[in-house]
Amino acid sequence: MNDGDVTALIADDHELFRTGLSALLRQDCGFSSVIEVGSLDAAMQVLGETPTIKFASFDLAMPGVESALSLRSVREVFPQVRVAVVSGSGGRDDIFLALQAGLHGYIPKTLCVKDIVAAFQKIIRGEIFVPSLITELPHQIELPDNTDGPHLPETSTKLTPRQNDVLRLIRCGKSNKEIARLLSLTESTVKVHAVALYRALGVHKRRDAARVFGEHYVEKP
């Protein structure tokens, strides 16, 4: 990969594992820089502020991630980024959910270094990687239907802390610019969190997000 300043993102709460993946992405995948973060909120902020990111890997066990479906908004907001799960879980259900979310690959941490590198390279080339054990799954997937009206998916009650912050300010009638100032974020990062929470709540508009939140959530004192 020789596209100038091309960046990768590693989101994993295990520092030692992040360091190892960072070295692989630099040495074997041609990235000029690699950003490391330890939570989904931090990853969303970095993605919103770093347009040179072309590849991002996510662990499922870090703060903010309930399942691979939590990463669907990453694909929606950053369609130019190749997105993969790198997880300690090799369960078929987790892999299936990652494919449902539109991710570009699922890499178990149990793979050897050579195979992890090969998986990274395949995803970066524009292909889909799944472990050989379940290569038949992509042909069996039925993506969930998109409904027009607000609904409350099972995972919608699990907003990240930053998404909750943004939602509370949306309920107060604040604009993205005002929310950015209050939370010390950029406007683009606020937009990223807003899109993610809309997805979690099953809505498309700010007023619907506020209404659904008010109907189904009771804030703790």
N, C-alpha and C positions, 0 to 999 in steps of 0.2 A: 504494500500500500504506500503510494508516494503522492499523496494529495496535499502536500504542505503540512500545515499545522492540523493534524487529525487527532482527535481525542477519544479516549475510551473512558467509560465510567464503571467502577466496581462498587456495588452496594452490598455490603456484608458486614455483620457486626463482629466478625472474628478478624482481628487485626493481622494476625500471622497469615491467614489464608488470603486476605486482600493483598498482602505484600507479594505472595507467591504468584497470584494471578496477574498482578501488575507487571511483574518481571516477564511472564510469558507473553503478555500482550505487546510489550515493547520489543522483546527479542525475536519473537517468532511471528508476530502478526503485523508489524510495521507501524504501530502507533507512536507518534512523537511524544505524547503525554498521556498519563492515566490519572484520573481523579478517583480518590477513594473516600467513601462515606459509609456510615454505619446504620442508617435508618432510611425508610421510604421517604419521609418528609425531607431529609437532607438531599436525597437523590432527586426529588422533584424540583427542589430549589436550584440545584446545580444544573439540571437539564434546562430549566427556564432561563438560566443566565449564561449558558455556554453553547452557542450555536455550532461549535466545531465538533461536538460529540457525534460520533457515527455508530458507536456500539456501546451497549450497556448490559451488564449482567447483574442479576438480582438473586439474593438468597431468600428462601421462603421463611426462614426462622428469625429474621431480624425484625425490630420494632416497626409496626405499621403495616405489616403484610399478614393478612389473614389466610390467603390462599393465592394461587397464581392468578385468579380472577382480579385480585387487587391491582394487578399490573395492566389491566385492559386500558385504563386511561392514559398510561404512558404511550401505548401504541397509537391511541387516538390523537393525542396532542403533539406527538413527535413522530410522525410517519416516516421521517427520513432516518430514524435511528433503528439499527438492528438490535433486537431485544432478546435476551436469553435468560433462562433460570439456571443458576448453578447451585445445586442444593444437595444436602446430605440425604434427602429422601429420594428413593428411586421408585416410589409407589406408582402404579398405573393410574390411579385416580388423580394424583398431582400432575402427572404428565398430560393426562387428558384435559385437565382444566387449563394448563398452560397453552395447549393448542386451541382450546375454545376461546381463550383470551386473545388469540391472534399473535402469540409470541413466535419467535423464529427458531427457538430451540430449547431443549431441556437437557442439561448436562449433569449427571450425578457426580458428586464429589468423589465417589468410589472409583471412578475411572483413573487409569494411570495418566501421568503427565503427557505422554505422547498422544494419547487419545483425546485428552482435553484440548490440546493445541489443535489437533485435527478437526475437532468439533467447532472450535472458535473460527478456524479458517473457512470451514464450510459455511457457517452462518454469515460471515463477513462477505463471502462471495455471492450471497443472495439465495442460498439454499436453506432448507429446513433440516435441523438435526434432532433426532430422537434416538435413544438407545436402541440397539439392534433387536432387543427383546420385544419391542412393541412397534416395530416399523409398519405394522398393518393398521395402526390406529388412524392416521390421517385420512384414510379412505372411509372411515366409519363415522367421522365426526359430523354431527348436525349442530350447526351454530344456533344459539338461542334466538328465538324470535324477538324482533324489536317492536315494542308497543309504543303507541303515541301518547297514551295517558300516563300520569304518574303512578308508580307502583313502588312497593317496598320489598326488594329482594332480601333473602335471608342474611346476606353479608352487609346490608346497608347500615346496620346499627353499629358497625365497626369503623367509624371514621378515625383518621389519624388525629393526633393532638392539633397539628397545624390546620387540618381541614375543619376541625371544630372551631378553631379561632376565626377562620375566614367565614364560616357559616354564621356564627354569632353576630359578626359585624354586618353581614348581608341582611340578617334579620333586623338590624338596627337601621337599615336603609343606607349604609355607607357604599360609596362607589369604589371601584377597584383602586383608583388613585388614593382615596382616603384610607382604604384598608392597607395599602402598601406602606403609607406613611406611618400608620399606627403600629404595624407589625414589623417595621424596618425591613421590608421586602421590596423587590422591584415589581412593577405592575405586571410584567410578563409572568413572574412567579405566582402572583396572586391569581392570574388567569388559569395557570396550570392547576392550582389547588381547587379552584372553583369548578373546573371541568371534571376533576376527579370526584369531587363530592356530589356533583350533579349525577354522575354515573352511579355512585354508591346509593343515592336516594332514588334513582330511577326517574329523574326529571330532566327537563331541557332548559328551564328558565329560572332566573333568580327568585321570582315571587313564588314559583312552585316549590323550590327548595325550602324557602322559609315556611311555607304553609305545611308541607309534609313534615318538616322538623317539628313544627308546633303541634301537629296532630299526634305524632308518634313518640316524641321524646319529652322527658321531663328532666330539666337540668338539675344537677345535684348542687346543693348549697356549698 
